[in-house]
Amino acid sequence: MGIIEKMRLDGKKAFVTGGARGIGKSVATALAEAGADIAIVDMDMPEAEKTAKWMAGETGRDIFAIKCDVTSPEDVNAMTDAILARFGRIDVAFCNAGICINVPADEMTFEQWKKVIDVNLTGVFLTAQAAGKVMLKQGSGSIINTASMSAHIVNVPQPQCAYNASKAGVIQLTKSMAIEWAKKGVRVNSISPGYIGTELILAAPHLTALIEEWNKIAPMGRLGRPDELQAIVVYLAGDASSFTTGSDFVVDGAFTCF
Ligand code: NDP
C-alpha cells in the first residue's frame, strides 16, 4: 500500500470531543475528508448539530452530533452507546474538549481548579478509556488526545496553573495508556498545539489583549490556525502511523524552542 493510500481513512468510524467548533471542528472536517464517518461530541448541542449538518454537506460522510459533557461518566457511556448503535465500531477517537481559566495560583478557588482538571484531564481519561474499551475488543484503534504546549512550558504573562498541570497530565496519561495497550492493537498519542486562533482565545477579551504580546516572542510572529493541526491528526488516526504510539507532537511554530 502506498503512503497516500495509508493516509486515507475510508470506512473508519471516529468521534471528536469539542467537535462543534475550533480545533475539534477543523480536525473532524479533515478526518471526514480523508474518508471517516464522524460523531461530533460536544456540550453545545445546537452548535454541534449545525457543525454536523455542514460537515456532512461538505464531505458526503455520515456525520451526527451527540450531546455529552466529557466530565460525566454517564454521559460518556451514553455517547459510546450512541456511536456503537450508529456506526457499530470506533476506529479513531480525538479526545480534544478543553477549557482554560486564568487566575493566579494564590487566588484560584477549589472550584476553578477542579473545573479545569475535570474537563481537561478527567474528560480525556473518560473518553479515551471509553474508546479504548471498544478498541481493545476490536483489536485495533487510534486515540489522539489534545494536550498543549502548556504541558511543556509555562505560558506568560497570563496565570494558568490548573491548565498547565492538566495538560502535562494528558501527556503522561497518553503514554500510560499507550504502554498498557501497545500489544493489543490500540495506539494512543497526543498533540501539543501552540496558540491557535479559536474562540478559546478570540472570545476571551483578557486573552485577545495578549495576542500582540505573544506574537512579539513567537518565532513565526503569529497564532496558528486550526487547519494547521489537521494533517498531524489524520496521520495519527490511520495506518501511516502504525509504529507511532505514546508520542506527543508539538505543533507550535517553534514557540517552545527557547
Ligand atoms: P474552543 O473553546 O474553541 O472549543 C472547545 C469546545 O469544547 C467547545 O465547543 C466547548 O463547548 C467544548 N467543551 C468544553 N467543555 C466541554 C465538556 N465538558 N464536554 C464536552 N465538550 C466541551 O477551544 P479550542 O478549539 O481552542 O480547544 C480545543 C482543545 O485544544 C482544548 O483541549 C484546548 O485546551 C486545546 N488547545 C487549544 C489551544 C489554543 O490556543 N486554542 C492551544 C493548545 C491547546 P462549549 O461551547 O459548550 O463550552
Boltz pocket constraint, residues with backbone or C-beta under 6 A from the ligand:
constraints:
  - pocket:
      binder: B
      contacts: [[A, 17], [A, 18], [A, 19], [A, 20], [A, 21], [A, 22], [A, 23], [A, 24], [A, 41], [A, 42], [A, 43], [A, 44], [A, 68], [A, 69], [A, 70], [A, 71], [A, 96], [A, 97], [A, 98], [A, 99], [A, 100], [A, 119], [A, 123], [A, 146], [A, 147], [A, 148], [A, 149], [A, 192], [A, 193], [A, 194], [A, 195], [A, 196], [A, 197], [A, 198], [A, 199], [A, 200], [A, 201]]
      max_distance: 6.0
